[in-house]
């Protein structure tokens, strides 16, 4: 190429260059998102992050609530009975984790949370149909499946609480049948009435009577507690009660169980906010404050009346406070929680000691005195202390918040709470009596006197919680078999008698 041709080529490229730059600039501009597109993308990312955070929180809470049944309740109840009944008592809590789960999956969740009537759900969610990754009417930021499994854990522990009333004397077969029928006839309808879409007592989703129950004071504790009283009365007293001592065989187990219940209760109450937000924080704090205050309340009264603060009293008071604060956790301030807890601790102390003694019923592990009376106390006090600044329940025509509880200027809420409690008591008591009658006719509800004296571990399950003979033989170091070691002990005892 001649120099003149090279110069012409260069001039041509220089002439085209501006147009290329312009084209590249226009292409880049065309690929840059608009402000609206960027805002939409940011909003989608925020929603995804909120869903992930809320879902993680709710799955953790579900695990915490399951921990309340096993090992929490199993250890708490297991330590309170005599050693010959420790395994059978713990088994009653454990088996609920399996049986109620299957019933819930097949039709229990549908009866509880499908829309249905004001008193029971329909079969829209039968076999968990439609319960998947999409949100539900109950929680906008978590999968429906997560909400379902969280509510399952409540359904598991509620009938397990009743077992404390008839501990040490009900057949395992009768317990299985009773608790399964009770869940279907009592728990599922009551859960729908209080928490279900369109439920009769639902304060947020179109209920006729807006009773406040944040995490189960009515659904869980009043229903199970008063049903427990019916069970105790129907089965009658244990052999030897009240003359024979029925001291707990291991308060160590019970303390561990109570502490696990306390920790698990954060999932129970704070998880009922169904989101990882400020309402969950409030419920978490009020739960802790209520338990602490109730433990002190129970111990103070016990110390004054009996001269000593007992470990059993302390853990019983803490559980009473957790029960009492449950319906109120997401509606009251932390300072109100201190008051509710203290009152619940004192009231439950007198229910367990004075009321039980005067009426003479044998509520083995005080399921009625703690859960029934504690739940009723908490439900009524929720109507007193509920605060719209914590959780807006009622609004006027303009959408502004109106008072929630008595102290805020809404005395009618106490009546709403009383109606909700009355429904739970009536349904629980009547249904429990009928179910017990049916179970008694089918399999018989109570073990015979000989089996009761031997203990339910052996007679119902063929096992022992503590194999002391084997322990003695192995600990002796005498080179003897277990039988030889036992024979030596018997020979020594006979020699001493002679």
QUIGI-V640160 format. One record per residue. N is the residue number from 1. RES is the residue in one small letter. PHI is phi as a letter, one per 30 degrees, with the letter a starting at -180 (* if undefined). Layout:
BEGIN
n={N | N}
res={RES | RES}
phi={PHI | PHI}
END
This chain:
BEGIN
n={1 | 2 | 3 | 4 | 5 | 6 | 7 | 8 | 9 | 10 | 11 | 12 | 13 | 14 | 15 | 16 | 17 | 18 | 19 | 20 | 21 | 22 | 23 | 24 | 25 | 26 | 27 | 28 | 29 | 30 | 31 | 32 | 33 | 34 | 35 | 36 | 37 | 38 | 39 | 40 | 41 | 42 | 43 | 44 | 45 | 46 | 47 | 48 | 49 | 50 | 51 | 52 | 53 | 54 | 55 | 56 | 57 | 58 | 59 | 60 | 61 | 62 | 63 | 64 | 65 | 66 | 67 | 68 | 69 | 70 | 71 | 72 | 73 | 74 | 75 | 76 | 77 | 78 | 79 | 80 | 81 | 82 | 83 | 84 | 85 | 86 | 87 | 88 | 89 | 90 | 91 | 92 | 93 | 94 | 95 | 96 | 97 | 98 | 99 | 100 | 101 | 102 | 103 | 104 | 105 | 106 | 107 | 108 | 109 | 110 | 111 | 112 | 113 | 114 | 115 | 116 | 117 | 118 | 119 | 120 | 121 | 122 | 123 | 124 | 125 | 126 | 127 | 128 | 129 | 130 | 131 | 132 | 133 | 134 | 135 | 136 | 137 | 138 | 139 | 140 | 141 | 142 | 143 | 144 | 145 | 146 | 147 | 148 | 149 | 150 | 151 | 152 | 153 | 154 | 155 | 156 | 157 | 158 | 159 | 160 | 161 | 162 | 163 | 164 | 165 | 166 | 167 | 168 | 169 | 170 | 171 | 172 | 173 | 174 | 175 | 176 | 177 | 178 | 179 | 180 | 181 | 182 | 183 | 184 | 185 | 186 | 187 | 188 | 189 | 190 | 191 | 192 | 193 | 194 | 195 | 196 | 197 | 198 | 199 | 200 | 201 | 202 | 203 | 204 | 205 | 206 | 207 | 208 | 209 | 210 | 211 | 212 | 213 | 214 | 215 | 216 | 217 | 218 | 219 | 220 | 221 | 222 | 223 | 224 | 225 | 226 | 227 | 228 | 229 | 230 | 231 | 232 | 233 | 234 | 235 | 236 | 237 | 238 | 239 | 240 | 241 | 242 | 243 | 244 | 245 | 246 | 247 | 248 | 249 | 250 | 251 | 252 | 253 | 254 | 255 | 256 | 257 | 258 | 259 | 260 | 261 | 262 | 263 | 264 | 265 | 266 | 267 | 268 | 269 | 270 | 271 | 272 | 273 | 274 | 275 | 276 | 277 | 278 | 279 | 280 | 281 | 282 | 283 | 284 | 285 | 286 | 287 | 288 | 289 | 290 | 291 | 292 | 293 | 294 | 295 | 296 | 297 | 298 | 299 | 300 | 301 | 302 | 303 | 304 | 305 | 306 | 307 | 308 | 309 | 310 | 311 | 312 | 313 | 314 | 315 | 316 | 317 | 318 | 319 | 320 | 321 | 322 | 323 | 324 | 325 | 326 | 327 | 328 | 329 | 330 | 331 | 332 | 333 | 334 | 335 | 336 | 337 | 338 | 339 | 340 | 341 | 342 | 343 | 344 | 345 | 346 | 347 | 348 | 349 | 350 | 351 | 352 | 353 | 354 | 355 | 356 | 357 | 358 | 359 | 360 | 361 | 362 | 363 | 364 | 365 | 366 | 367 | 368 | 369 | 370 | 371 | 372 | 373 | 374 | 375 | 376 | 377 | 378 | 379 | 380 | 381 | 382 | 383 | 384 | 385 | 386 | 387 | 388 | 389 | 390 | 391 | 392 | 393 | 394 | 395 | 396 | 397 | 398 | 399 | 400 | 401 | 402 | 403 | 404 | 405 | 406 | 407 | 408 | 409 | 410 | 411 | 412 | 413 | 414 | 415 | 416 | 417 | 418 | 419 | 420 | 421 | 422 | 423 | 424 | 425 | 426 | 427 | 428 | 429 | 430 | 431 | 432 | 433 | 434 | 435 | 436 | 437 | 438 | 439 | 440 | 441 | 442 | 443 | 444 | 445 | 446 | 447 | 448 | 449 | 450 | 451 | 452 | 453 | 454 | 455 | 456 | 457 | 458 | 459 | 460 | 461 | 462 | 463 | 464 | 465 | 466 | 467 | 468 | 469 | 470 | 471 | 472 | 473 | 474 | 475 | 476 | 477 | 478 | 479 | 480 | 481 | 482 | 483 | 484 | 485 | 486 | 487 | 488 | 489 | 490 | 491 | 492 | 493 | 494 | 495 | 496 | 497 | 498}
res={x | x | x | x | x | x | x | x | x | x | x | x | x | x | x | x | x | x | x | x | x | x | x | x | x | x | x | x | x | x | x | x | x | x | x | x | x | x | x | x | x | x | x | x | x | x | x | x | x | x | x | x | x | x | x | x | x | x | x | x | x | x | x | x | x | x | x | x | x | x | x | x | x | x | x | x | x | x | x | x | x | x | x | x | x | x | x | x | x | x | x | x | x | x | x | x | x | x | x | x | x | x | x | x | x | x | x | x | x | x | x | x | x | x | x | x | x | x | x | x | x | x | x | x | x | x | x | x | x | x | x | x | x | x | x | x | x | x | x | x | x | x | x | x | x | x | x | x | x | x | x | x | x | x | x | x | x | x | x | x | x | x | x | x | x | x | x | x | x | x | x | x | x | x | x | x | x | x | x | x | x | x | x | x | x | x | x | x | x | x | x | x | x | x | x | x | x | x | x | x | x | x | x | x | x | x | x | x | x | x | x | x | x | x | x | x | x | x | x | x | x | x | x | x | x | x | x | x | x | x | x | x | x | x | x | x | x | x | x | x | x | x | x | x | x | x | x | x | x | x | x | x | x | x | x | x | x | x | x | x | x | x | x | x | x | x | x | x | x | x | x | x | x | x | x | x | x | x | x | x | x | x | x | x | x | x | x | x | x | x | x | x | x | x | x | x | x | x | x | x | x | x | x | x | x | x | x | x | x | x | x | x | x | x | x | x | x | x | x | x | x | x | x | x | x | x | x | x | x | x | x | x | x | x | x | x | x | x | x | x | x | x | x | x | x | x | x | x | x | x | x | x | x | x | x | x | x | x | x | x | x | x | x | x | x | x | x | x | x | x | x | x | x | x | x | x | x | x | x | x | x | x | x | x | x | x | x | x | x | x | x | x | x | x | x | x | x | x | x | x | x | x | x | x | x | x | x | x | x | x | x | x | x | x | x | x | x | x | x | x | x | x | x | x | x | x | x | x | x | x | x | x | x | x | x | x | x | x | x | x | x | x | x | x | x | x | x | x | x | x | x | x | x | x | x | x | x | x | x | x | x | x | x | x | x | x | x | x | x | x | x | x | x | x | x | x | x | x | x | x | x | x | x | x | x | x | x | x | x | x | x | x | x | x | x | x | x | x}
phi={* | d | e | d | d | d | d | d | d | d | d | d | d | d | d | d | e | e | d | d | d | d | d | d | d | d | d | d | d | d | d | d | d | d | e | d | d | d | d | d | d | d | d | d | d | d | d | d | d | d | d | d | d | d | d | d | d | d | d | d | d | d | d | d | d | d | d | d | d | b | c | e | d | e | d | d | d | e | d | d | c | d | d | d | b | d | d | d | d | d | d | d | d | d | d | d | d | c | d | d | e | d | d | d | d | d | b | d | d | d | d | d | b | d | d | h | c | d | c | a | d | c | c | d | c | e | h | i | d | i | c | b | d | d | d | c | d | c | a | d | c | b | d | e | d | d | d | d | d | d | d | e | d | d | d | d | d | d | d | d | d | d | e | d | d | c | e | i | a | c | d | d | d | d | d | d | d | d | d | d | d | d | d | d | d | c | d | d | d | d | d | d | d | c | c | d | d | i | d | e | c | d | d | c | b | i | d | d | c | d | d | c | b | d | b | k | e | d | d | c | d | d | d | d | d | d | d | d | d | d | d | d | d | d | d | i | d | d | e | j | d | c | d | d | d | b | d | e | d | a | d | d | d | d | d | d | d | d | d | d | d | e | d | d | d | d | d | e | c | d | d | d | d | h | a | c | b | d | d | d | d | d | d | d | d | d | d | d | d | d | d | d | d | d | e | d | e | d | d | d | d | d | d | d | d | c | i | b | d | c | d | e | d | d | d | d | d | d | d | d | d | d | d | d | d | e | d | c | e | c | b | b | d | e | d | d | d | d | d | d | d | d | d | d | d | d | d | d | e | d | d | d | c | d | d | d | d | d | d | i | d | c | d | e | c | h | d | d | d | c | d | d | d | d | d | d | d | d | d | d | d | d | d | d | c | e | b | d | d | d | a | d | c | c | b | d | d | d | j | d | d | c | e | c | b | e | d | c | j | b | d | d | d | d | d | e | d | d | d | e | d | d | d | d | d | d | d | d | d | d | d | d | d | d | d | d | d | d | d | d | d | d | b | i | c | c | d | d | e | d | d | d | d | d | j | d | e | d | d | c | b | i | b | b | d | b | d | d | d | d | d | d | d | d | d | d | i | c | i | c | d | e | d | d | d | d | d | d | d | d | d | d | d | d | d | d | d | d}
END
